[in-house]
Amino acid sequence: MKTLSANLSKTLAVLALGCCAWAPVQAQTSVSRIAWLSPERIYNESKLAKLAGEKLQEEFKSREKAMNDMATRLKAASEKLEKDIPTLAETDRVKRQRDVFELDKEYQRRQREFREDLNQRTNEERQAISEKATKIIKQMATVEGFDIVLQDAVWASPRIDITDKVLAALDKDK
């Protein structure tokens, strides 16, 4: 009985070793397909991105003009104060300095709000582009048999770069 059990154990051990040796050979025969794309190119070069840029420019044009006008007023007030300071009475000087300070504070507040609003809208537009691109990338991965599609890499071979294909599909799908 002991010899039968010992032989069975040895046989199972040999089979297990054989399976372990076979696994790397099988792993080498199945090749993973990898693709890479540049999200920045998608956000900058696609027709959707250009249309979004034009849309945002139009949307923020009046606020940008108001900001430029306020900057001009602030600069003029500041220069006038610097020029007039030697001839101003103490109370007038303090009042004008306070006015310039308040105008500068208001300008900075509006400028910060402008940047925040522009960034938020830009992110919203990028999100819409990203959703469309992701849909196209998933379809492309299924059709072309990619196992993984990367978008951040230190370096990627042009051989696996699918950015141009995604751009073409995005622009066609637009």
Sequence and secondary structure as in RCSB ss.txt:
>XXXX:A:sequence
MKTLSANLSKTLAVLALGCCAWAPVQAQTSVSRIAWLSPERIYNESKLAKLAGEKLQEEFKSREKAMNDMATRLK
AASEKLEKDIPTLAETDRVKRQRDVFELDKEYQRRQREFREDLNQRTNEERQAISEKATKIIKQMATVEGFDIVL
QDAVWASPRIDITDKVLAALDKDK
>XXXX:A:secstr
 HHHHHHHHHHHHHHHHHHHHHHHHHHHHS   EEE  HHHHHHHSHHHHHHHHHHHHHHHHHHHHHHHHHHHHH
HHHHHHHHHGGGS HHHHHHHHHHHHHHHHHHHHHHHHHHHHHHHHHHHHHHHHHHHHHHHHHHHHHHHT SEEE
   S   GGGB HHHHHHHHHHH 
